[in-house]
Amino acid sequence: MEEWKKTTCTMCGVCCSLEVKVENNRIVKVRGDKDSPVTEGYVCRKGLNIAYHQHNADRVLYPLKKVDGRFERISWDQAIGEIAEKLKKILQEHGPRSLASVAGGGEFNFYPLRFLALFVDALGSRYQYSSANQEFSGRYWAHGLTFGSQLLELVPDYVNTDMLMAVGWNGMMSHHIPQTRRVLNRISKDPDKLLVVIDPRRSETAKIADIHLALRPGTDALLLKSMIAIILREGLHNQEYIDKHTGGFEDILPWFAGFDVEAALKVCELEYDQVFRVCREFARRRSCLRDDLGILMNRHSALVSYLLVVLLAICGRIGVPGGDYLAGGKMYSDPKDPKTWWTAATKIPAIGGMFPPNVMPEEIMGDRPDRLRAVFVLESNPLRSYADTTAYEEAFKRLDLLVVAEIAMSETAALAHYVLPCTTTYESWTPAPMDAMIPSKTDEGLLNVYSRMRRPVVEAEGEQKDAGEIFTLLLEAMGLMPELPDALYQAAASGSLRTYRDALIGYVMEHPENMMRVPYIAVKTLGKTIGSAHLASYFTGFLQRSKVKQDDAAKAGFEAGPDQGLALYQAIVDRPEGLLVGVQEMGKNLGRVATKDGKIRLHTAEAEDWIKEIEPGEEEKRMKSDPEFPLILMAGRHMDMNSNTAMRDPAWNKGRRPCTLAMNPADSEKYGFSDGQTVRVITEAGEETIEVEVTEDARAGQVVIPHGFGLVYNGVKFGANVNRLAKNTNRDFVGTPMHRYVPCRVEAL
């Protein structure tokens, strides 16, 4: 008898809802879940191939310890006990600054990462290295200055917009919003709407765009400064919105007055008339934008994020229907605050409470007494996901303790002293990465909030544990778990969530010093009763709810009151396809701005000198080609054939050309390469061999290699590891690597 179960994809952050057919504990068929209110049956080929992710020869089934260069199976008690003793010794001798965590959400399964973060924090360390800060540190910096919170992000209202501008975003392949291809195709085919793409290459999204600004690689800051200058010069800005919702407008006018737009666009290799049309339409229409790695890991990435806020704000496009709305939490790690930690060797401050993994090799190497010596890695593969693989290999070998909690034997796990096997998303209860905020299709003034809970669809075939349980065991072994009263265990065993809630709240009120231990306490008590560490911890998020959240949930049909959280939790658990859990008013969206006066801050001293330096002549000098490295490598490319490095079995791409060096025909002729030829790509960081793919989609002067390859599966390397080619010191002031601007040369073998 066939059995279909509801779950989600794990291959990108949208996590499309799926139905999987399971036979003999194996996923054998996959289809989109038409019952999902978030994705409505939408799925791409990545989601259809999740069986290769779940069932592969690299799965880690048991705790492993490296002995004389080889891994040996050990018990959980031995693993937890030995790790705790080694860690205690390191901390006693070198202090908490010798400890760091690396978290990535390798399955786009971010919930377990909180356990690692709280574990390291409990031991006195604030060195949390995050995959998010590999990509978004510049955006965090910009949004902290302009919105007052580094963790607020801009999300396009693609439902009600008349114009969507994709800036360095190839949504047809990278997704990032629910049902992306349906959305982009709908806008592209609507004669009353406009799709604009800003991207050096002819991406899949650019191919369906109404306007494609194929700018020169690395000139994004010049282009955006030009666009803002045009809008201000032509009087296209929204003065009423500016006066009401922004501060510092008059102070930024000198930044753009007299700017030589024509010369700047010449450096960008763009036509003035086309750029002017984009500016005019963006200012006059109900417009929004979406940016991505094309600018976030490029030259001036942080400043570009800042300029995007200025562009949206002067056009009145933030917090309004059809524009961009604000989502996310409030946090500002002030570099000037003495409580804010900085990295010891590279002098990078925490941004959004986290650090960029790009600088970690330098924090480990050397003989400094304050260097990193112990690292815990969860659902992350630095040796294939972060810049400069060679630097990481050398650094990780210097560690006194490397513990990797992972689902598969990744390249990073292969270097570890201990490997702890985690359950996958398909073997455990795990909430989808975040609530989905989707503009209402029936009322443009509303934002609908949906939640989804992923439940187990197959059973673990070894001794894997939820990450939440693993770090609860480690916390206990370190002597940091408080002694809990029998009454709390009894309440958990009662079968009544209301009884347990009241008992847990009562305990925390008596012991407020243990507030930060609540997720672990829930795992220790409720987790044993319901059989899931993650589900138990998730429940604690519903203990107390703010007035705003209660009101939003009430609009979705959940009666406000002391038991609203219980009703929400149970409904989410019972509805794996997802359900509406809140309704927000677009008119109140700007209330999320966290500056002191509640206004978007356009002028800041931190950005002023930098913006003034963005001039055509200076930029031309800075981008002058190096004869040794005449081409610009785009190190990373979203496509249907790549994913995160937990997708290890290359069989899912059998018969395709998933990892090639995309090269423009003009360059292939200039340098004498042919389609299918194997070449060597060389940068200051290293070299890789790869097959050439001659295509008009690549821009002349720029070559492209996709990420997610160079994996060693069953002992065989498949594809080129593009991170071997990215130098970790080629970065900006917040540690973001310039993956989209890597000088290189290509040689025949």
C-alpha positions, 0 to 999 in steps of 0.5 A, spaced: 500 500 500 503 506 497 503 512 503 504 519 501 506 524 507 507 531 507 513 535 508 517 540 505 523 541 500 530 542 503 534 545 497 533 552 498 530 557 503 523 557 500 522 550 502 516 548 498 511 544 500 511 537 498 508 530 498 513 524 498 511 517 497 514 512 502 516 505 501 520 500 505 522 507 509 525 510 503 522 516 499 521 513 492 516 519 489 515 526 490 510 531 488 508 538 490 503 539 495 497 542 492 494 543 499 499 548 501 497 555 502 504 557 501 506 554 495 500 551 492 503 545 489 509 549 486 516 545 486 522 545 481 527 539 480 531 540 486 525 538 490 523 532 486 530 529 487 530 530 495 531 522 495 538 523 493 539 528 499 536 523 504 538 516 501 546 516 500 552 513 501 555 518 505 550 518 511 553 518 518 549 513 522 553 513 528 558 517 533 565 517 530 572 518 533 578 519 529 584 515 532 590 515 528 587 518 522 581 514 521 574 514 524 572 509 529 565 508 531 564 509 539 558 510 543 554 516 545 556 516 552 563 516 550 563 521 545 559 526 549 564 525 555 570 525 551 568 532 548 566 535 554 572 533 558 577 536 552 573 542 552 573 543 559 581 543 559 581 548 553 577 553 556 580 552 563 587 554 559 585 559 554 578 562 556 572 562 552 575 566 547 578 560 544 571 557 542 567 558 536 561 555 533 560 555 525 552 554 523 550 554 516 543 551 516 545 546 511 538 543 509 535 550 510 533 547 517 535 553 521 531 551 527 537 547 530 542 552 530 539 556 536 541 550 540 549 550 538 548 558 539 546 557 546 551 552 548 557 556 546 554 562 549 553 558 555 560 557 555 562 564 555 563 565 548 560 570 543 564 567 537 558 565 533 560 564 525 554 564 521 553 562 513 548 568 513 554 573 515 558 570 509 553 573 504 549 578 508 554 582 513 554 588 508 546 588 508 546 587 515 551 593 516 546 598 511 540 596 514 542 597 521 544 604 519 538 606 515 533 602 519 536 601 526 536 594 526 541 589 522 536 584 522 530 587 518 530 585 511 526 588 505 521 583 501 518 585 495 510 585 494 510 581 488 503 580 488 501 588 488 507 591 484 507 594 477 514 593 476 519 588 479 527 590 479 531 584 480 538 587 482 543 581 482 538 576 483 536 570 478 530 568 481 528 563 476 533 559 479 535 561 486 527 562 488 527 566 494 520 567 494 514 562 494 512 560 487 518 564 484 517 562 477 510 563 477 511 570 479 516 572 475 513 569 468 506 572 470 509 579 471 513 578 465 507 576 460 503 582 463 503 588 458 501 592 464 507 590 468 515 591 468 520 586 469 527 589 470 533 585 471 540 588 473 545 583 472 552 582 468 550 576 464 544 574 461 541 570 466 535 565 466 531 571 469 534 576 464 531 572 458 524 573 460 525 581 462 522 587 459 529 590 460 536 587 462 541 592 464 547 588 463 552 592 467 560 591 467 561 586 473 563 590 479 560 597 477 553 596 481 555 602 486 556 607 480 550 605 477 545 606 483 549 612 485 547 614 477 540 612 478 539 616 485 542 622 481 537 622 475 531 621 480 533 627 484 535 631 478 529 630 474 524 631 480 522 624 480 522 623 488 516 622 492 517 629 497 511 627 501 513 620 503 520 623 504 518 628 509 513 623 513 518 617 513 525 619 512 530 623 516 537 626 513 534 627 506 537 634 505 544 632 508 544 627 502 543 631 496 550 634 496 552 626 495 549 626 488 549 633 486 553 634 480 555 627 479 557 625 472 552 620 470 554 620 463 561 618 465 559 613 470 554 610 465 560 609 460 564 606 465 558 601 467 558 600 459 550 602 459 546 606 455 543 613 458 536 612 455 535 605 458 537 607 465 533 613 465 527 609 463 528 604 468 529 610 473 522 614 471 518 607 471 521 605 478 519 612 481 512 613 477 510 606 478 508 601 484 515 598 484 519 594 488 526 590 488 529 584 490 537 583 491 541 577 492 548 575 491 550 578 485 551 585 489 551 582 496 558 578 495 561 584 490 565 590 490 562 595 495 557 590 497 555 594 503 554 600 500 550 598 494 545 595 500 545 602 503 544 605 496 538 600 495 535 603 501 536 610 499 533 609 492 527 605 495 526 611 500 526 617 495 521 613 491 516 612 497 517 604 496 518 602 503 512 599 507 507 601 502 502 596 497 506 594 491 513 596 494 518 593 499 515 591 506 520 590 512 520 583 515 525 580 521 527 582 528 530 587 531 538 587 533 543 592 533 550 590 534 554 597 535 561 596 534 562 602 539 559 598 544 564 595 549 560 589 550 560 588 542 566 582 541 571 583 535 575 578 532 582 578 535 586 577 529 582 581 523 578 586 527 571 585 525 566 586 529 559 582 530 554 584 525 547 582 527 550 578 533 554 574 528 561 573 525 563 572 518 566 565 517 571 568 511 575 570 517 576 564 521 582 561 518 586 567 520 583 567 527 585 560 528 592 560 525 598 563 528 601 563 535 597 568 539 594 566 546 587 568 544 587 564 537 581 559 536 582 552 539 576 549 539 570 549 534 563 546 533 560 546 526 553 544 525 550 543 518 555 547 515 561 545 510 566 550 511 571 546 506 566 547 500 561 553 502 566 558 504 572 562 501 579 559 500 578 552 501 586 551 502 586 556 508 580 552 511 584 546 510 590 548 514 587 552 519 582 546 521 588 542 522 591 546 527 585 546 532 585 542 538 578 540 538 573 540 532 567 537 533 562 536 527 554 535 528 552 533 521 548 528 517 553 526 512 561 525 511 562 532 509 569 534 507 569 538 513 567 532 517 572 528 514 577 533 518 574 533 525 576 529 531 569 527 532 563 527 528 556 526 531 550 524 527 544 528 526 537 526 524 535 529 517 529 534 516 525 528 513 527 524 520 525 529 525 520 534 527 522 541 525 519 547 523 520 550 516 526 556 516 521 562 518 514 564 517 512 566 510 509 573 509 505 573 503 501 579 501 494 578 500 491 576 494 484 579 496 486 585 500 492 589 498 493 592 505 494 586 508 500 581 509 498 574 511 503 570 515 503 562 514 507 557 519 509 550 517 511 544 521 515 538 518 514 532 521 518 525 520 516 521 514 522 516 514 525 513 520 533 514 522 537 508 520 542 508 525 543 512 532 542 519 529 539 524 534 536 531 533 541 536 534 537 539 540 538 533 543 545 533 542 547 539 545 542 538 551 547 532 552 553 536 551 550 542 556 549 537 561 556 534 560 559 541 561 555 541 568 551 547 565 544 544 566 540 546 572 537 541 577 530 541 575 524 539 580 520 533 579 514 537 578 516 539 572 518 532 569 511 530 572 507 536 568 511 533 562 508 526 563 501 528 564 499 529 557 497 536 558 500 541 554 497 546 559 499 543 565 506 543 562 506 550 560 504 553 567 509 548 570 515 551 566 512 558 566 512 557 574 519 554 574 522 560 570 519 565 574 522 562 580 529 561 577 529 567 572 537 566 571 535 560 567 531 563 562 536 562 557 536 555 558 529 554 557 530 550 550 534 545 553 529 544 559 524 543 554 528 538 551 530 534 557 523 534 560 517 535 555 522 532 549 522 525 553 514 525 553 513 527 546 519 523 543 522 530 539 527 535 542 525 540 536 518 539 537 519 540 545 523 546 544 518 549 539 513 549 544 516 554 548 516 559 543 508 559 545 509 560 552 508 568 552 506 572 546 506 579 545 500 584 544 501 585 537 502 577 535 496 576 539 492 581 535 495 578 528 493 571 530 486 573 532 485 576 525 487 569 523 482 566 527 485 564 533 482 567 539 486 572 543 487 570 550 492 566 555 491 559 551 492 562 544 499 560 544 497 552 545 491 553 540 497 555 535 502 550 537 497 544 536 494 547 529 501 548 526 503 541 529 496 538 526 497 541 519 503 539 515 501 543 509 501 549 513 496 554 515 495 562 516 497 564 523 497 571 523 494 577 519 498 584 519 496 591 516 501 593 511 499 600 513 503 599 520 509 596 517 513 602 517 512 601 525 518 596 524 523 601 523 527 601 529 531 608 529 530 613 535 525 617 531 522 611 527 524 614 521 528 611 515 535 614 516 538 616 509 544 620 512 549 617 516 557 619 517 559 612 516 556 612 509 558 619 507 565 619 505 564 612 501 559 614 497 563 621 495 568 616 493 564 613 488 566 617 482 567 614 474 574 616 474 576 612 481 572 606 479 575 605 472 582 606 475 580 601 481 577 596 476 583 596 471 585 589 468 591 585 471 595 582 465 596 576 470 588 575 471 585 578 465 578 575 466 573 576 472 570 570 475 563 569 478 564 564 483 557 561 484 551 560 480 544 558 481 541 553 477 537 547 477 543 542 477 546 545 484 544 545 491 547 546 498 553 541 499 548 536 503 546 534 496 552 529 495 550 524 490 551 526 483 547 521 480 541 526 481 544 530 475 546 524 471 546 525 463 547 533 465 553 538 465 552 541 472 559 544 473 562 547 467 566 554 466 561 558 462 565 563 457 562 568 452 564 566 445 568 572 444 572 570 450 573 562 447 575 565 440 580 570 443 583 565 448 583 559 443 578 555 447 572 550 445 566 547 448 567 541 452 575 542 453 578 541 459 582 547 462 585 550 468 582 556 472 587 560 476 587 565 481 591 568 487 588 563 491 589 556 487 586 553 481 581 548 479 580 544 472 573 544 469 570 543 462 568 549 458 561 551 456 561 556 451 555 560 451 552 567 450 549 567 457 556 569 459 558 576 459 564 577 455 570 578 460 566 574 465 567 567 466 562 563 471 563 557 475 557 554 479 557 553 487 556 546 490 561 542 487 568 539 488 564 534 493 568 527 495 562 522 494 564 515 495 571 517 495 571 520 488 571 528 487 565 530 482 566 537 479 570 543 481 570 546 488 569 554 486 571 556 493 578 553 492 579 559 487 576 565 492 581 568 496 579 569 503 582 576 504 579 578 498 573 581 502 570 588 505 570 591 511 565 586 514 568 580 512 564 579 506 568 575 500 567 578 493 565 571 490 562 575 484 569 579 483 575 574 482 580 576 477 582 569 474 586 567 468 584 560 464 589 556 461 589 549 457 591 543 460 
